[in-house]
Amino acid sequence: MQEIIVNLLLVVVIVTAAVFRFIVGNRPDGGMTRKQKVMLVRILGASCGLLVLQLLPTELFAGLDNILFPSAGRWLRFALYLAVYFLIGHDILRKAWKGIMNRQVFDENFLMAVATVGAMALAIYENGDYLEAIAVMLFYQIGEWFQSYAVGRSRRNISDLMDIRPDYANIEQDGSLEQVDPDEVEIGSVIVVQPGEKVPIDGVIVEGSSTLNTSALTGESLPREVSEGEEIISGCINMTGLLKIRTTKEFGESTVSKILDLVENASSRKSRSEDFISRFAKIYTPAVCYSALALAVLPPLVRMFALGLSADWGVWLYRALTFLVISCPCALVISIPLSFFAGIGGASREGILVKGSNFLEALSQTKIMVFDKTGTLTQGVFEVNGIHHSEMEDQKLIEYAALAESASSHPISKSLQRAYGKEPDRSRVSDVKEISGGGVIATVDGLEVAAGNDKLMKQLGIPYISCHDTGTIIHMAINGSYAGHIVISDIVKPDSREAIASLKASGVEKTVMLTGDAKKVADSVAAQLGIDQVCSELLPGDKVDKVEELLKQKSGKAKLAFVGDGINDAPVLSRADIGIAMGAMGSDAAIEAADLVLMDDDPMKIAKAIRISRKCLGIVYQNIVMALGVKAACLILGAIGIANMYLAIFADVGVMILAVLNAIRCLSVKNL
């Protein structure tokens, strides 16, 4: 066994030296903190020292007994091993002592300190080998370093998102730019964003055009083109042209601040699995300490007084110390939170912000998915997609409709103006009359133009042709004669149908759409997307009632998730088991009420979020079963004397490393 440990030490020296060379090579940071670098140096130094001591011939120390004084070689050998022990384990001993002083005794530092100090004491008493005690501490520190690096790696995925935090905002004063704290910029101020700079505050572009890098917000690598008049959110990086932006929010209310707040607070919301592990460790650690004490004391007493045999205190003390090393709950205490942390980090890299591991766990149990329609499954942008029964050129009919509606700010009017493609010349329009609930009548180029619904046509006594297409129908009449109708409808997002299919493939049993739209329009969209159930013509309060009904229908641990984007969706997002908000175009209220935020409004990300959560939970359960299973087996073997310190090293550090390696898989979410 000692030969195996020596070979392992050689591997540790080679690998640690290679990593250290990497740190001081082309990448000074090596992706590590200063503390991790120091620990790596300590591991390298202790490994080399232990390796040298193991390779030194024992005769060298024995010869000192005759040269200096009796037992000189023994104590020099002990002093050298003790120096290596303190080099690698002094911080563990210090933490254990602090825990005792603070009356928080039972933790992994206490277990490792008692086990290794006890093993060193036994080696002194028996003039034995100190390798076991130091090897346990060394490999424990290797496991701790590995865990620290893994946490740092997952934390850096979230920290990459923190790079969106702007350091300053540019304000133009007296012909020059002055950098100010974003917190000092008031609503309505004009800020200047130069190429290469981050957009610090949400606003509207008043001058310039550019290409934006939104990957930190959305996870998408494709740049976005923006120009004058468009809204722009903070956190993007301006890549090409100079932009002047009129701010519409204060920095504290801007997108970047809200995102950072979500991410920074995500780890404070623990899942049921994490809470279980925390409670388990508080009971488990004292229990194994008392069990180890009983193992060290009771069997020798039984042998002495009940069986009349020798006590063998050394044998049972060694077993108790081995029992302590095996029982250290590092694999559970470290790997479970790390799995959730890595899952949240991997999701954030894909533009999916999860507000806590409890929501990640709940998402994995989602069986009912409820959607708002407008802005969630559809683009929320009304466009002309049909002109029927027109006896004039389609573009001419659009021109008359756009001019007649030019004074209105209604989304339908805006869609007609976009279809017209020009700025309406209002000098051509006169005598505009708004017909409540019907439409508009105006004089355009001397012609009486009526644009509205069937109620308006009936009111004017003009025969009209009904349309069988779904959407908003604008009937047109010119000088009292019917001129055709224009179909305007919301556009379904390109990926919505695929997103619904992907959700069903991911195990979602029922999809529901709630909307305030007319039944005909809602049924058409639902059929087009393959949605199981649709409820139409709902008010915001009605949506909450429908979700209440659906919550009563679910069984067991099944969860209901609601996806929305509007202000009117906030109550429903709060009521659902999991609220999912569209973050790019969604309202602040919806994002605030949601548990997950999709930064690019892509409905395909919903199924991906579910797959991430299920992968994460699967890894959590794997680690729990592996850690408890291996430890239970090794504890039994240690108690009956079959397991030694080397098996204890595997049961503690080995299982921890395996669990951490498994947990890191939660970061790999790109191809889910």
ABEGO torsion letter per residue (X at the ends): XAAAAAAAAAAAAAAAAAAAAAAABABAAGGBBAAAAAAAAAAAAAAAAAAAAAABBAAAAAAAAAABBBGAAAAAAAAAAAAAAAAAAAAAAAAAAAAAAAGBABBAAAAAAAAAAAAAAAAAAAGBBAAAAAAAAAAAAAAAAAAAAAAAAAAAAAAAAAAABBABBBBBBGGBBBBBBAAABBBGBBBBBBBGBBBABBBBBABEBBBBBAAAAAGBABBBBBBBGBBBBBGBBBAABBBBBBBABBAAABAAAAAAAAAAAAAABBBAAAAAAAAAAAAAAAAAAAAAAAAAAAAAAAAAAAAGBBAGAAAAAAAAAAAAAAABAAAAAAAAAAAAAAAAAAAAAAGBBBAEAAAAAAAAABABBBBBABGAABAGBBBBABBBGBABBAAAAAAAAAAAAAABABAAAAAAAAAAGBBBBAAABBGBBBBBGAEBBBBBGGBBBBBEBAAAAAAAGBBBBBBABBEBBBBBBBGGBBAEBBBBBBBBBAAAAAAAAAAAAAGBABBBBBBABBAAAAAAAAAAAGBABBBBGBBAAAAAAAAAAAAAABBEABBBBBBBABAAAAAAAAABABBBBBAAABBAAAAAABABBBAAGBAAAAAAAAAAAAAAAAAAAAAAAAAAAAAAAAAAAAAAGABBAAAAAAAAAAAAAAAAAAAAAAABAAAX
